[in-house]
Amino acid sequence: MTLAPLNEEQLHQIRDERKEQIKAAALQVFARKGILSAKMSMIAETAGISNGLLYHYFKSKDELFTSLVQEAMAESEAALRSVYDMPGTPLERIRALTAEILNEDGTPYFMLIHQAATSDGVPEQVKELQQQYSMDTYVDMLLPLFEEGQQAGELAEGDPRELIASYLSVLSGVMVINSNGSKVYQIPKPDMLMRVVARK
């Protein structure tokens, strides 16, 4: 019995699945090793494929890193924008967003963004992405929600941009500790982090 050859759609699906498998492996390796220490051979081994097949999908480590950072930044933007679709008061929505950000599923993605911002040897295209997704970008996204929360008397008074920047900086610090897998520090609960922004 001979097997029927795969049609174009099946081949396309296999290629897409293989690409996702490579990206998942690369995410683990980059999050653990950083861009300078990560090697394509480590990524191939983690993905369970040959080096040759890996290079068939991504020409270089830089291309793979850039692709992942682009995805991670787009995901982070989508997560912040989703706060406007959530029910509840501004403070309740910020709390729900905080819980979502602290969810461990997103930790490798966050670590990737952190490394893109702090590591040496980052590709030029990633530096351009960082300008596109700067702290100001995220502050601008959350500004209407925080202003609404201040007007409702739920959030701390003062410059809302400064309040958002403080909130995001605290979250970033918590995520870096979390992604390092350190048992020395306790990851705070979302309600504890709400004290940074809530009106006393």
Backbone hydrogen bonds in HBPLUS format (Angstrom, degrees):
<---DONOR---> <-ACCEPTOR-->    atom                        ^
c    i                          cat <-CA-CA->   ^        H-A-AA   ^      H-
h    n   atom  resd res      DA  || num        DHA   H-A  angle D-A-AA Bond
n    s   type  num  typ     dist DA aas  dist angle  dist       angle   num
A0011-LEU N   A0007-ASN O   3.00 MM   4  6.31 162.1  2.04 158.3 163.8     1
A0012-HIS N   A0008-GLU O   2.92 MM   4  6.09 156.3  1.98 146.2 153.0     2
A0013-GLN N   A0009-GLU O   2.95 MM   4  6.20 153.4  2.02 145.6 152.6     3
A0014-ILE N   A0010-GLN O   2.96 MM   4  6.23 156.8  2.01 149.4 155.3     4
A0015-ARG N   A0011-LEU O   2.94 MM   4  6.21 159.0  1.98 149.4 155.2     5
A0016-ASP N   A0012-HIS O   2.93 MM   4  6.20 158.9  1.98 148.5 154.2     6
A0017-GLU N   A0013-GLN O   2.91 MM   4  6.13 161.7  1.94 149.8 154.8     7
A0018-ARG N   A0014-ILE O   2.91 MM   4  6.09 159.5  1.95 150.1 155.8     8
A0019-LYS N   A0015-ARG O   2.93 MM   4  6.11 155.7  1.99 146.9 153.8     9
A0020-GLU N   A0016-ASP O   2.99 MM   4  6.26 156.9  2.05 148.6 154.4    10
A0021-GLN N   A0017-GLU O   2.94 MM   4  6.17 152.2  2.02 145.4 153.5    11
A0022-ILE N   A0018-ARG O   2.93 MM   4  6.24 155.0  2.00 149.5 155.5    12
A0023-LYS N   A0019-LYS O   2.93 MM   4  6.20 160.4  1.97 148.3 154.0    13
A0024-ALA N   A0020-GLU O   2.91 MM   4  6.09 156.5  1.96 148.6 154.5    14
A0025-ALA N   A0021-GLN O   3.11 MM   4  6.32 157.8  2.16 143.8 149.5    15
A0026-ALA N   A0022-ILE O   2.82 MM   4  6.04 160.5  1.85 153.2 159.2    16
A0027-LEU N   A0023-LYS O   2.87 MM   4  6.00 152.9  1.94 145.5 152.6    17
A0028-GLN N   A0024-ALA O   3.26 MM   4  6.53 157.6  2.31 143.0 147.5    18
A0029-VAL N   A0025-ALA O   3.05 MM   4  6.36 163.9  2.07 151.8 156.0    19
A0030-PHE N   A0026-ALA O   2.78 MM   4  5.90 174.4  1.79 159.4 161.3    20
A0031-ALA N   A0027-LEU O   2.93 MM   4  5.90 158.3  1.98 143.5 150.4    21
A0032-ARG N   A0028-GLN O   3.03 MM   4  6.14 146.0  2.15 141.4 150.3    22
A0033-LYS N   A0029-VAL O   2.73 MM   4  5.76 164.8  1.76 156.5 161.4    23
A0034-GLY N   A0030-PHE O   2.74 MM   4  4.68 147.1  1.84 124.2 133.9    24
A0038-ALA N   A0034-GLY O   3.08 MM   4  5.99 140.7  2.24 147.7 158.1    25
A0042-MET N   A0039-LYS O   3.00 MM   3  5.27 125.8  2.30 102.5 116.0    26
A0043-ILE N   A0039-LYS O   3.17 MM   4  6.61 154.8  2.24 149.8 156.8    27
A0044-ALA N   A0040-MET O   2.89 MM   4  6.17 161.1  1.92 154.2 159.1    28
A0045-GLU N   A0041-SER O   2.96 MM   4  6.10 159.2  2.00 142.8 148.6    29
A0046-THR N   A0042-MET O   2.89 MM   4  6.10 160.4  1.93 147.7 153.1    30
A0047-ALA N   A0043-ILE O   2.89 MM   4  6.08 150.3  1.98 146.9 155.3    31
A0048-GLY N   A0044-ALA O   2.88 MM   4  5.99 116.9  2.29 135.5 152.1    32
A0049-ILE N   A0044-ALA O   2.94 MM   5  5.20 169.4  1.95 149.7 150.7    33
A0048-GLY N   A0045-GLU O   3.08 MM   3  4.94 140.1  2.24  93.2 105.2    34
A0054-LEU N   A0050-SER O   3.11 MM   4  6.44 156.5  2.17 148.8 155.5    35
A0055-TYR N   A0051-ASN O   3.00 MM   4  6.35 160.8  2.03 156.7 160.7    36
A0056-HIS N   A0052-GLY O   3.13 MM   4  6.35 124.5  2.45 133.3 147.7    37
A0056-HIS N   A0053-LEU O   3.05 MM   3  4.94 135.1  2.26  93.5 106.8    38
A0057-TYR N   A0054-LEU O   3.02 MM   3  5.47 138.9  2.19 107.7 118.1    39
A0058-PHE N   A0054-LEU O   2.96 MM   4  6.23 163.7  1.99 156.1 161.4    40
A0064-LEU N   A0060-SER O   3.19 MM   4  6.46 159.0  2.24 145.1 150.4    41
A0065-PHE N   A0061-LYS O   2.85 MM   4  6.05 164.9  1.87 155.4 159.7    42
A0066-THR N   A0062-ASP O   2.86 MM   4  5.95 166.5  1.87 151.1 155.2    43
A0067-SER N   A0063-GLU O   2.99 MM   4  6.11 158.0  2.04 143.2 149.3    44
A0068-LEU N   A0064-LEU O   3.07 MM   4  6.31 156.9  2.12 147.6 153.3    45
A0069-VAL N   A0065-PHE O   2.89 MM   4  6.16 161.1  1.93 155.1 160.6    46
A0070-GLN N   A0066-THR O   2.93 MM   4  6.04 162.3  1.96 150.7 155.7    47
A0071-GLU N   A0067-SER O   3.12 MM   4  6.33 156.4  2.18 140.8 146.9    48
A0072-ALA N   A0068-LEU O   2.82 MM   4  6.06 160.1  1.86 151.0 156.9    49
A0073-MET N   A0069-VAL O   2.85 MM   4  6.03 159.8  1.89 154.6 159.1    50
A0074-ALA N   A0070-GLN O   3.03 MM   4  6.20 156.8  2.08 144.4 151.1    51
A0075-GLU N   A0071-GLU O   2.88 MM   4  6.10 153.8  1.95 147.7 155.4    52
A0076-SER N   A0072-ALA O   2.92 MM   4  6.16 154.5  1.98 143.5 150.4    53
A0077-GLU N   A0073-MET O   2.96 MM   4  6.18 154.5  2.03 145.0 151.7    54
A0078-ALA N   A0074-ALA O   2.94 MM   4  6.17 160.2  1.98 146.2 151.8    55
A0079-ALA N   A0075-GLU O   2.86 MM   4  6.10 153.5  1.93 149.2 156.7    56
A0080-LEU N   A0076-SER O   3.07 MM   4  6.31 157.9  2.12 145.2 150.1    57
A0081-ARG N   A0077-GLU O   2.91 MM   4  6.17 162.2  1.94 153.5 158.9    58
A0082-SER N   A0078-ALA O   2.93 MM   4  6.04 138.9  2.10 141.0 151.8    59
A0083-VAL N   A0080-LEU O   3.23 MM   3  5.71 158.9  2.28 110.0 116.1    60
A0084-TYR N   A0081-ARG O   3.15 MM   3  6.03 162.1  2.18 122.5 126.1    61
A0085-ASP N   A0082-SER O   2.93 MM   3  5.33 156.0  1.99 111.3 119.2    62
A0086-MET N   A0083-VAL O   3.33 MM   3  5.27 157.0  2.38  97.7 104.4    63
A0093-ARG N   A0089-THR O   2.93 MM   4  6.18 155.5  1.99 157.9 165.2    64
A0094-ILE N   A0090-PRO O   2.91 MM   4  6.16 154.7  1.97 150.6 157.6    65
A0095-ARG N   A0091-LEU O   2.92 MM   4  6.13 151.7  2.00 144.2 152.3    66
A0096-ALA N   A0092-GLU O   2.98 MM   4  6.23 156.3  2.04 143.5 149.5    67
A0097-LEU N   A0093-ARG O   2.91 MM   4  6.13 156.5  1.96 146.3 152.9    68
A0098-THR N   A0094-ILE O   2.91 MM   4  6.08 155.4  1.97 144.4 151.1    69
A0099-ALA N   A0095-ARG O   2.97 MM   4  6.28 158.0  2.02 150.9 156.1    70
A0100-GLU N   A0096-ALA O   3.03 MM   4  6.25 153.0  2.10 144.1 151.5    71
A0101-ILE N   A0097-LEU O   2.89 MM   4  6.19 157.8  1.94 152.7 158.5    72
A0102-LEU N   A0098-THR O   2.96 MM   4  6.15 154.2  2.02 149.1 156.1    73
A0103-ASN N   A0100-GLU O   3.21 MM   3  5.19 151.5  2.29  98.1 106.6    74
A0106-GLY N   A0103-ASN O   3.19 MM   3  6.17 155.1  2.25 128.0 131.5    75
A0107-THR N   A0104-GLU O   3.10 MM   3  5.15 160.4  2.14 106.5 112.7    76
A0110-PHE N   A0106-GLY O   2.94 MM   4  6.19 160.3  1.98 158.7 165.3    77
A0111-MET N   A0107-THR O   2.88 MM   4  6.12 162.9  1.91 158.2 162.8    78
A0112-LEU N   A0108-PRO O   2.96 MM   4  6.17 148.3  2.06 143.9 152.2    79
A0113-ILE N   A0109-TYR O   3.08 MM   4  6.47 157.1  2.14 150.6 155.5    80
A0114-HIS N   A0110-PHE O   2.88 MM   4  6.19 159.5  1.92 153.9 160.3    81
A0115-GLN N   A0111-MET O   2.83 MM   4  6.07 157.8  1.88 148.0 153.8    82
A0116-ALA N   A0112-LEU O   2.85 MM   4  6.08 153.3  1.92 147.1 155.2    83
A0117-ALA N   A0113-ILE O   3.07 MM   4  6.30 139.3  2.24 140.3 150.5    84
A0117-ALA N   A0114-HIS O   3.13 MM   3  5.17 126.8  2.42  93.8 107.5    85
A0118-THR N   A0114-HIS O   3.00 MM   4  6.20 134.2  2.22 142.3 155.3    86
A0118-THR N   A0115-GLN O   3.20 MM   3  5.06 128.3  2.48  91.6 105.0    87
A0119-SER N   A0115-GLN O   2.79 MM   4  5.16 153.0  1.87 149.0 148.4    88
A0126-VAL N   A0123-PRO O   3.01 MM   3  5.38 130.7  2.26 105.9 118.7    89
A0127-LYS N   A0123-PRO O   3.23 MM   4  6.71 148.9  2.33 146.9 155.8    90
A0127-LYS N   A0124-GLU O   3.06 MM   3  5.12 117.8  2.46  95.4 110.8    91
A0128-GLU N   A0124-GLU O   3.07 MM   4  6.47 149.4  2.17 148.6 157.1    92
A0129-LEU N   A0125-GLN O   3.02 MM   4  6.32 149.0  2.12 138.1 146.6    93
A0130-GLN N   A0126-VAL O   2.94 MM   4  6.25 147.1  2.05 145.7 154.3    94
A0131-GLN N   A0127-LYS O   3.28 MM   4  6.64 142.1  2.43 138.9 147.4    95
A0131-GLN N   A0128-GLU O   3.18 MM   3  5.29 126.5  2.48  96.0 109.0    96
A0132-GLN N   A0128-GLU O   3.18 MM   4  6.53 149.6  2.28 142.7 151.1    97
A0132-GLN N   A0129-LEU O   3.04 MM   3  4.96 115.7  2.47  91.9 108.0    98
A0133-TYR N   A0129-LEU O   2.82 MM   4  6.14 146.4  1.94 149.3 159.4    99
A0137-THR N   A0134-SER O   3.00 MM   3  5.20 126.0  2.31 101.0 114.6   100
A0138-TYR N   A0134-SER O   3.38 MM   4  6.87 154.9  2.45 151.0 155.7   101
A0139-VAL N   A0135-MET O   2.90 MM   4  6.17 156.7  1.95 153.0 160.7   102
A0140-ASP N   A0136-ASP O   2.84 MM   4  5.99 164.0  1.86 149.7 153.8   103
A0141-MET N   A0137-THR O   3.11 MM   4  6.36 150.0  2.20 140.6 148.6   104
A0142-LEU N   A0138-TYR O   3.15 MM   4  6.42 151.7  2.24 146.7 152.7   105
A0143-LEU N   A0139-VAL O   2.95 MM   4  5.92 126.3  2.25 147.7 162.4   106
A0146-PHE N   A0142-LEU O   3.06 MM   4  6.30 164.4  2.09 161.8 166.8   107
A0147-GLU N   A0143-LEU O   2.89 MM   4  6.03 162.3  1.92 161.9 166.9   108
A0148-GLU N   A0144-PRO O   2.98 MM   4  6.11 155.0  2.05 141.7 148.6   109
A0149-GLY N   A0145-LEU O   2.93 MM   4  6.21 152.7  2.01 144.0 151.8   110
A0150-GLN N   A0146-PHE O   2.90 MM   4  6.18 148.3  2.00 145.8 154.0   111
A0151-GLN N   A0147-GLU O   2.94 MM   4  6.19 159.7  1.98 149.3 154.8   112
A0152-ALA N   A0148-GLU O   2.96 MM   4  6.17 142.7  2.10 142.2 152.6   113
A0154-GLU N   A0149-GLY O   2.90 MM   5  5.26 143.4  2.03 167.8 164.1   114
A0155-LEU N   A0149-GLY O   3.23 MM   6  5.27 157.0  2.28 111.9 112.3   115
A0153-GLY N   A0150-GLN O   2.99 MM   3  5.00 151.8  2.08  99.9 108.8   116
A0199-ARG N   A0154-GLU O   2.84 MM  45  5.52 163.1  1.87 134.9 131.8   117
A0156-ALA N   A0197-VAL O   2.68 MM  41  5.58 166.6  1.69 156.1 156.5   118
A0163-LEU N   A0159-ASP O   3.08 MM   4  6.39 155.0  2.15 151.1 158.7   119
A0164-ILE N   A0160-PRO O   2.93 MM   4  6.17 159.6  1.97 151.4 155.6   120
A0165-ALA N   A0161-ARG O   2.97 MM   4  6.15 161.9  2.00 145.9 151.2   121
A0166-SER N   A0162-GLU O   2.95 MM   4  6.15 154.6  2.01 145.9 152.5   122
A0167-TYR N   A0163-LEU O   2.98 MM   4  6.21 160.8  2.02 147.2 152.7   123
A0168-LEU N   A0164-ILE O   2.86 MM   4  6.12 166.7  1.88 158.2 160.9   124
A0169-SER N   A0165-ALA O   2.93 MM   4  6.03 151.2  2.01 142.3 150.5   125
A0170-VAL N   A0166-SER O   2.96 MM   4  6.19 160.9  2.00 152.9 157.2   126
A0171-LEU N   A0167-TYR O   3.02 MM   4  6.27 164.2  2.05 149.7 154.4   127
A0172-SER N   A0168-LEU O   2.87 MM   4  6.04 156.0  1.93 144.1 151.0   128
A0173-GLY N   A0169-SER O   3.01 MM   4  6.26 161.8  2.04 149.1 153.0   129
A0174-VAL N   A0170-VAL O   3.01 MM   4  6.28 161.0  2.05 152.9 158.0   130
A0175-MET N   A0171-LEU O   2.88 MM   4  6.12 157.5  1.93 152.1 158.5   131
A0176-VAL N   A0172-SER O   2.95 MM   4  6.21 154.2  2.02 153.0 159.4   132
A0177-ILE N   A0173-GLY O   3.17 MM   4  6.41 165.3  2.19 149.4 152.7   133
A0178-ASN N   A0174-VAL O   2.90 MM   4  6.09 158.9  1.94 147.4 154.2   134
A0179-SER N   A0175-MET O   2.80 MM   4  5.94 157.6  1.85 148.7 154.1   135
A0180-ASN N   A0176-VAL O   3.12 MM   4  6.27 135.4  2.32 141.2 151.8   136
A0181-GLY N   A0178-ASN O   3.09 MM   3  5.44 157.0  2.14 107.0 114.0   137
A0192-MET N   A0189-LYS O   2.97 MM   3  5.39 128.8  2.24 110.9 123.9   138
A0193-LEU N   A0189-LYS O   3.26 MM   4  6.70 154.4  2.33 151.1 158.5   139
A0194-MET N   A0190-PRO O   2.96 MM   4  6.25 132.6  2.19 144.9 158.7   140
A0195-ARG N   A0192-MET O   3.20 MM   3  5.71 154.5  2.27 108.3 115.3   141
A0196-VAL N   A0193-LEU O   3.05 MM   3  5.67 159.0  2.09 114.9 120.9   142
A0197-VAL N   A0194-MET O   3.07 MM   3  5.52 137.1  2.26 107.7 117.9   143
A0198-ALA N   A0194-MET O   2.77 MM   4  5.77 156.1  1.82 162.9 171.3   144
